[in-house]
Amino acid sequence: MNHKHLAALALVGLFLAATTSAQEKKIKRSDLPPAVEKTVAAQSAGATIKGFSTEKENGQTLFEMELTVNGHSKDISMTADGAIVEIEEQVALDSLSAEVKAGLQAKAGNGKILKVETLTKKNKIVAYEAQVETNGKKSEVQVGPDGKPLDHEE
């Protein structure tokens, strides 16, 4: 094997390592730091825990708990000290204001809205995110709490 092949293989290896490190990794509850466990115990009361994962975002390790609450999904991301960074919670489409519904539908175009979640940061809804299916392809769209397009995705 010549040097060009080795260099190409090394680049492919680096690329694969870089892409996998950005993805979330499933972990067990026993792997959680004590402060995260405390938040988990408080936030999961009355809910079914579906699983835990960890991922690095902007150099910070985040822990995510997936829950089912009263039949809908709720994901809570927190830092290693147990502070909640973001909550994504499924909401019924018909529970949304007319402005939010219209805003999501406008962003979805002719796509079908499958599921809508609220994105909450610092105890405040910062966005609504919808999972959309268009011609068999799934994507996500976001609007602000007022139904208007966001300057940047949350």
C-alpha positions in Angstrom: 0.0 0.0 0.0 1.5 3.4 -1.0 1.5 6.6 1.1 -1.5 8.1 -0.7 -3.7 5.1 0.2 -2.6 5.3 3.8 -3.2 9.1 4.0 -6.7 8.6 2.5 -7.5 5.8 5.0 -6.3 8.0 7.9 -8.5 10.9 6.7 -11.5 8.6 6.5 -10.7 7.3 10.0 -10.5 10.9 11.3 -13.7 11.8 9.6 -15.6 8.9 11.1 -14.2 9.6 14.6 -15.2 13.2 14.3 -18.8 12.4 13.2 -19.3 9.8 15.9 -18.0 11.9 18.7 -20.7 14.5 18.0 -23.5 12.0 18.4 -25.2 11.0 21.6 -24.1 8.0 23.4 -26.6 5.8 25.4 -25.7 5.4 29.0 -27.2 3.7 32.1 -28.7 5.5 35.0 -25.9 4.2 37.2 -23.4 6.2 35.0 -25.0 9.5 35.9 -23.1 12.0 38.1 -24.8 12.4 41.5 -26.1 15.9 40.8 -27.7 14.7 37.5 -29.3 11.8 39.4 -30.9 14.3 41.8 -32.5 16.2 38.9 -33.5 13.0 37.3 -35.3 11.8 40.4 -37.1 15.1 40.8 -38.1 15.4 37.1 -39.1 11.8 36.5 -41.8 11.6 39.3 -44.9 10.1 37.7 -43.2 9.5 34.4 -41.7 6.5 32.6 -38.0 6.7 32.0 -37.2 5.5 28.5 -33.4 6.0 28.6 -30.4 8.2 29.1 -27.7 9.5 26.8 -24.8 11.9 26.9 -23.3 14.1 24.2 -20.9 17.0 23.9 -22.3 20.3 22.7 -20.0 23.3 22.3 -17.4 21.5 24.4 -19.8 20.9 27.3 -21.0 17.4 28.2 -24.8 17.2 28.4 -26.9 14.4 29.9 -30.3 13.7 28.4 -33.2 11.8 29.9 -36.0 10.5 27.7 -39.4 10.3 29.4 -42.9 9.4 28.6 -45.4 11.5 30.6 -49.1 10.9 30.2 -48.5 9.3 26.8 -46.3 12.0 25.3 -42.6 12.4 25.0 -40.4 14.7 27.2 -36.7 15.0 26.9 -34.6 16.9 29.5 -31.0 18.0 28.8 -28.9 18.9 31.8 -25.3 19.7 32.6 -23.1 17.6 34.9 -24.1 19.7 37.9 -27.7 18.8 37.3 -28.8 22.2 35.9 -31.5 21.9 33.3 -30.4 23.3 29.9 -33.4 22.5 27.8 -36.7 20.6 27.9 -38.4 19.3 24.8 -42.0 18.3 25.4 -44.5 16.9 22.9 -47.7 18.9 22.7 -51.0 18.3 20.8 -51.2 20.3 17.6 -54.7 21.4 18.5 -53.5 22.9 21.8 -51.4 25.5 20.0 -52.4 29.1 19.3 -53.6 29.9 15.8 -50.4 32.0 15.3 -48.1 29.1 16.2 -50.1 26.6 14.1 -50.0 28.9 11.1 -46.3 29.6 11.5 -45.4 25.9 11.7 -47.6 25.1 8.7 -46.1 27.9 6.7 -42.6 26.6 7.4 -43.7 23.0 6.7 -45.1 24.0 3.3 -47.0 21.1 1.8 -45.5 18.7 4.3 -47.5 17.0 7.0 -46.9 17.9 10.6 -46.3 14.6 12.5 -45.4 15.9 16.0 -44.9 19.2 17.8 -42.7 19.9 20.8 -42.1 22.9 23.0 -38.5 23.9 23.6 -38.1 25.4 27.0 -34.9 27.1 28.3 -34.7 28.9 31.7 -38.3 28.1 32.4 -39.5 29.8 29.3 -40.8 28.4 26.0 -38.3 29.7 23.4 -39.6 27.8 20.3 -42.0 25.3 18.9 -40.4 22.5 16.8 -42.4 20.3 14.5 -41.4 17.1 12.8 -42.6 17.3 9.2 -42.9 14.6 6.5 -42.7 15.8 2.9 -42.8 13.1 0.2 -41.6 10.5 2.6 -38.7 12.6 4.0 -38.7 13.8 7.6 -37.3 17.1 8.7 -37.8 19.6 11.5 -39.0 23.2 11.4 -39.1 25.8 14.2 -41.0 29.0 15.0 -40.8 31.3 18.0 -43.4 31.3 20.8 -45.3 33.9 18.8 -45.4 31.7 15.7 -43.0 33.9 13.8 -39.8 32.6 12.2 -36.7 32.6 14.5 -33.5 34.5 13.8 -31.6 31.4 14.6 -32.7 27.8 15.5 -32.9 26.9 19.2 
